[in-house]
């Protein structure tokens, strides 16, 4: 007895319904290795952060902190340094290994031409890729940032890095998820323009590194600075203990400011003579306060998200105008 291609296979089993259909199923199937890797990073990274926090808590409790002062002013360990390095490198890794090959791999292998000759438009196909990859990238960014913030906040006074350093600022609050999205968008954009996977990855690595350096220098511009004046011979006020120093001067009674090193002389007598000559009586300290950190982070995250939108719009526009 003959059968036709439309006959259902007689296996005795009913095929399971798919949770995803159409383009979503195709994209998740095509990039399942990357999606599973991101899930693994989220799970293993979460376990690592919880372990390191518990390890720090046990050691600090054994030392009697905060009732007793630590033998060293900060808790310095290889584990903390590795965590900060890993979180700082996460956006770069996502840009190089997730963003750059996303479309460039399809262009190089001819998958893009195959898909877009079907009933699916280029715009819809790339937009679906963006949606799934952005969602997948957000998961480790949000989860790991939340866990690290939960670890850092109660122990920030003993952390080896201050909040004003990029390693802490970028790993807490909304900054890490926003950086992950933006760096991934950078990688995708480079991949679409270059069309070759290895070349795209190399260019993305260099470009993402340059963006990271620029971002570290931009942090100081995310909030208006404050200025505090106090007597020249007085100790630094306690309110500046957790501040980010932007600049400092020495000033005369009439408000004229001089560079901090103006009266740094070889002898104390020469320094005193310089101070008297210029009538210097005050220290003037320009800074950003710890209480400004949340607003700075949300402002920075907004800038990064705006950049992500611009790059995404550019890629979609290019895809709609030119064949892949």
C-alpha positions in Angstrom: 0.0 0.0 0.0 1.5 3.3 -1.0 1.6 6.4 1.1 1.8 10.1 0.3 4.0 12.8 1.7 1.0 14.3 3.5 0.4 11.2 5.5 1.2 11.5 9.2 4.1 9.2 10.3 2.8 6.1 11.9 5.1 6.1 14.9 2.3 5.6 17.5 3.3 8.9 19.2 1.8 12.4 18.9 4.4 15.0 18.2 4.8 17.5 21.0 3.6 21.0 20.4 6.4 23.6 20.1 6.5 26.5 22.5 8.0 28.6 19.7 7.1 28.8 16.0 8.2 30.5 12.9 11.2 32.9 13.1 11.5 32.7 16.9 11.9 28.9 16.7 14.5 29.3 13.8 16.5 32.0 15.6 16.6 30.1 18.9 17.5 26.9 17.1 20.2 28.5 15.1 21.8 30.2 18.1 21.1 27.6 20.8 24.8 27.3 21.6 25.1 31.0 22.4 21.8 31.0 24.4 22.8 28.0 26.4 26.2 29.5 27.1 24.6 32.7 28.4 22.3 30.6 30.6 25.4 28.8 31.9 27.2 32.1 32.6 24.2 33.3 34.6 23.9 30.2 36.7 27.5 29.6 37.4 28.2 33.3 37.9 25.4 33.5 40.4 26.8 30.5 42.3 30.2 32.0 42.3 29.0 35.4 43.6 27.0 33.9 46.4 29.9 31.7 47.4 32.4 34.7 47.4 30.0 36.8 49.5 29.6 34.0 52.0 33.3 33.5 52.2 33.9 37.2 52.8 31.1 37.3 55.5 32.6 34.3 57.3 36.1 35.8 57.4 34.8 39.2 58.5 32.7 37.7 61.2 35.6 35.7 62.5 37.7 38.9 62.6 35.0 40.6 64.7 34.1 43.2 62.0 32.6 45.7 62.2 33.1 45.8 66.0 36.8 45.5 65.6 39.0 47.1 63.0 40.6 44.9 60.5 44.4 44.4 60.5 44.3 45.7 57.0 42.0 48.6 56.0 40.5 46.6 53.2 39.5 43.0 52.5 41.8 42.0 49.7 41.6 38.6 48.2 42.1 36.8 44.9 38.4 35.9 44.8 37.3 39.6 44.9 39.8 40.6 42.2 38.7 37.7 39.9 35.0 38.6 40.3 35.7 42.3 39.4 37.8 41.3 36.4 35.1 38.8 35.2 32.3 41.3 35.5 34.3 44.0 33.9 35.1 41.7 31.0 31.6 40.4 30.5 30.4 43.2 28.1 33.6 42.8 26.0 33.1 39.0 25.8 29.5 39.5 24.7 30.5 42.0 22.0 33.1 39.7 20.5 31.6 36.3 20.8 27.9 37.0 20.7 27.4 40.3 18.9 30.0 40.1 16.1 29.2 36.7 14.7 25.4 37.1 15.0 24.7 38.4 11.5 28.3 38.2 10.1 28.2 34.4 10.4 25.0 34.2 8.4 26.4 36.6 5.7 29.7 34.6 5.5 28.0 31.2 5.3 25.2 32.2 3.0 22.4 31.6 5.5 21.3 35.2 5.2 20.6 34.8 1.5 18.8 31.5 2.0 16.5 32.8 4.7 15.7 36.1 3.0 14.7 34.3 -0.3 11.8 32.8 1.5 8.7 34.6 2.6 10.5 36.4 5.4 11.8 40.0 4.9 15.3 40.9 5.9 14.0 43.5 8.3 11.8 41.0 10.2 14.5 38.4 10.3 17.2 40.7 11.7 14.7 42.3 14.1 13.8 38.8 15.5 17.5 38.1 16.0 17.9 41.4 17.9 15.0 40.7 20.1 16.2 37.3 21.2 19.8 38.1 21.6 19.1 41.3 23.5 16.8 39.4 25.9 19.4 36.7 26.3 22.2 39.2 27.0 20.1 41.1 29.6 19.7 38.0 31.7 23.3 37.6 32.9 23.7 41.4 33.0 20.7 41.9 35.3 21.1 38.8 37.5 24.9 39.2 38.1 24.6 43.0 38.7 21.9 42.4 41.2 23.8 39.8 43.1 27.1 41.8 43.1 25.2 44.9 44.3 23.7 42.7 47.1 27.2 41.6 48.0 29.0 45.0 47.7 26.6 47.4 49.5 26.9 46.2 53.1 30.7 45.6 52.7 31.7 48.5 50.6 33.9 50.1 53.3 36.2 47.0 53.3 36.2 46.4 49.5 39.6 46.9 47.8 38.0 49.1 45.2 36.1 52.3 45.8 32.7 53.1 44.2 34.3 55.7 42.1 36.5 53.2 40.3 35.1 51.7 37.1 35.2 48.1 38.3 32.6 48.9 41.0 30.6 51.5 39.2 30.2 49.3 36.1 29.3 46.1 38.0 26.5 47.5 40.2 23.0 48.9 39.5 21.8 49.4 36.0 25.2 50.0 34.4 26.2 46.4 33.8 23.0 45.4 31.9 23.2 48.6 29.8 26.9 48.0 29.0 26.1 44.4 28.0 23.4 45.6 25.6 25.5 48.4 24.1 28.6 46.3 23.6 26.6 43.6 22.0 25.0 46.2 19.6 28.6 47.4 18.8 29.6 43.8 17.9 26.4 43.3 15.7 27.0 46.6 13.9 30.6 45.8 13.1 29.6 42.3 11.9 27.0 43.7 9.5 29.4 46.1 8.0 32.4 43.8 7.8 30.6 40.6 6.8 33.4 38.3 8.0 33.3 36.6 11.4 36.9 36.5 12.4 37.6 40.0 11.1 34.5 41.3 12.8 35.5 39.7 16.1 39.0 41.3 15.9 37.7 44.7 15.1 35.0 44.5 17.8 37.7 43.5 20.4 39.7 46.6 19.6 36.7 48.9 19.3 35.1 47.6 22.5 38.3 48.1 24.4 38.5 51.7 23.2 34.9 52.3 24.2 35.7 50.9 27.6 38.5 53.4 28.1 36.3 56.3 26.9 33.5 55.2 29.2 35.8 55.2 32.3 36.8 58.8 31.6 33.1 59.8 31.0 32.0 58.7 34.5 33.1 61.9 36.1 30.7 63.9 33.7 27.6 62.0 34.7 26.7 64.4 37.5 27.5 68.0 38.5 30.5 68.3 40.8 30.5 69.8 44.3 33.1 72.0 45.9 34.2 72.1 49.5 36.5 74.6 51.1 38.3 73.9 54.4 41.3 75.4 56.3 44.7 74.7 54.9 46.0 73.0 58.0 42.8 71.1 58.9 42.2 67.4 58.4 40.1 66.4 55.4 36.4 66.5 56.5 34.8 63.1 57.1 32.1 63.8 54.4 34.9 63.4 51.8 35.8 59.9 52.9 33.8 58.2 50.2 34.0 60.9 47.6 35.4 60.8 44.1 38.1 63.5 43.8 37.7 65.5 40.6 40.3 68.2 41.3 41.8 70.2 44.2 43.4 73.6 44.7 44.7 75.8 47.4 43.2 79.2 47.7 43.8 82.6 49.2 41.4 84.5 51.5 40.2 86.6 48.5 39.1 83.5 46.7 42.0 83.2 44.2 42.8 79.6 43.4 46.2 78.1 42.8 47.4 74.6 41.7 47.8 72.0 44.4 51.5 71.7 43.9 52.3 75.5 43.8 54.0 75.5 47.2 55.4 72.0 47.2 59.1 73.0 47.8 62.2 71.1 48.7 62.2 72.5 52.3 59.5 73.3 54.8 60.7 76.8 55.1 60.4 77.4 51.4 56.9 76.0 51.4 55.9 78.2 54.3 57.3 81.2 52.5 55.3 80.4 49.4 52.1 80.0 51.4 52.7 83.4 53.1 53.6 85.1 49.8 50.4 84.1 48.1 48.2 84.4 51.2 47.0 80.8 50.9 44.6 79.8 53.7 42.3 77.2 52.3 42.1 73.8 50.6 39.5 73.7 47.8 38.2 70.2 47.0 36.1 69.4 43.9 34.3 66.1 44.2 31.4 63.8 43.5 29.7 62.4 46.6 28.7 58.8 47.2 25.1 59.8 47.4 25.3 60.9 43.7 26.2 57.4 42.6 22.6 56.1 41.9 21.8 59.1 39.8 25.1 58.8 37.9 24.5 55.2 37.2 21.0 55.7 35.8 22.2 58.6 33.7 25.0 56.5 32.4 22.7 53.6 31.7 20.4 56.0 29.8 23.3 57.1 27.6 24.3 53.5 26.9 20.7 52.5 26.1 20.4 55.5 23.7 23.5 54.3 22.0 22.1 50.8 21.7 18.9 52.2 20.1 21.0 54.3 17.6 23.1 51.3 16.6 20.1 49.0 16.3 18.2 51.5 14.2 21.2 51.9 12.0 21.5 48.2 11.4 17.8 47.8 10.7 18.0 50.7 8.3 21.0 49.3 6.5 19.4 45.9 6.2 16.2 47.3 4.8 18.2 49.2 2.1 20.9 46.7 1.1 20.9 43.0 0.6 22.8 40.9 3.1 
